[in-house]
Amino acid sequence: MSIWEVILAFVVVVLMLVALLANVLVLMCFLYSADIRKQVPGLFILNLTFCNLLMTVSNMPLTLAGIIFKSQPGGDQICHIVGFLETFLTTNSMLSMAALSIDRWIAVVFPLSYHSKMRYRDAALILSYTWLHSVSFPIVAASLSWVGFHHLYASCTLYNKRPEDRTQFVIFTGVFHTLSFLLSLIVLCFTYLKVLKVARFHCKRIDVITMQTLVLLVDIHPSVRERCLEEQKRRRQRATKKISTFIGTFILCFAPYVITRLVELSSVVHINSHWGIISKCLAYSKVVSDPFVYSLLRHQYKKTWKDIINKILKRSSINSSALTSESHNRNILQLNE
């Protein structure tokens, strides 16, 4: 193995460990908190977490083996199953992010009618569509034998080995990425920009009220005035940062891999194998970032996982104190004997 391959293998291992820990923590929060389970977005986050966990335990280990051994890990049947899952899970994850953005758009732009527009039944219908949409492409690819081990990405994925099917495979790949990556990106941009517009409008209203209050309060201390102005600035930046994170991580993680897949279809451009694996690692990094972007950094999830950790620590401390007292009593009995 070259130094590049060692580095890439190490990166995949780190991504696997962090993704497994973070997504399991999100799942624990969902199971622990009744409030999270009651919320409609919790269904979308649960579906996204399920996809991320399955990707972590099925696709990433085989990619790691592909990098180390430079060949197909396991037999053809295993590779076909993993390649099928890779196509399904990637598409499902993208559509789940789009569904979360639609939920936020309805909640912010139509707050009074949110509970009538986005119910559990509506969320279940959206999830049913994401599963149907996501499973259709890998079924077509598997039926046409367009799934296999691709050396450029060191992973089992969409791959055409027959030159006579090149035109059909090019059309299929273009349609697949258009209806998965591009469609999800358009939905994300449309919904979150609408949310940002509403957030900025409310910030302006709050800023006007704040400035009027500061003008009226002549005797207010300068430090209090400065804190109010700083809070104004942070409020304006908060929504922009969040929405930039949602859209930015999606583009940063998926766009290099999708563009590489499309450029690869051209026989003129040669793609370096190291770049192919790097683009694949960037796509895998979305599995790591999703738990933090959509769940763990939110107040409700932070409170929940802190409660879980405190409960575990409290239980372990109680058990350890019980064991200590039991040992102490046993020693006293032995001395009395």
Secondary structure, DSSP 8 states (H G I E B T S, - for coil): --HHHHHHHHHHHHHHHHHHHHHHHHHHHHHH-HHHHHSTHHHHHHHHHHHHHHHHHHHHHHHHHHHHHSS--S-HHHHHHHHHHHHHHHHHHHHHHHHHHHHHHHHHHSGGGHHHHS-HHHHHHHHHHHHHHHHHHHHHHHHTT-EEEETTTTEEEE----GGGHHHHHHHHHHHHIIIIIHHHHHHHHHHHHHHHHHHHHHHHHHHHHHHHHHH-TT--HHHHHHHHHHHHHHHHHHHHHHHHHHHHHHHHHHHHHHHHHHHTSSSS---HHHHHHHHHHHHHHHHHHHIIIIITSHHHHHHHHHHHHHHHHHHHHHHHHHHHHHHHHHHHHHH-
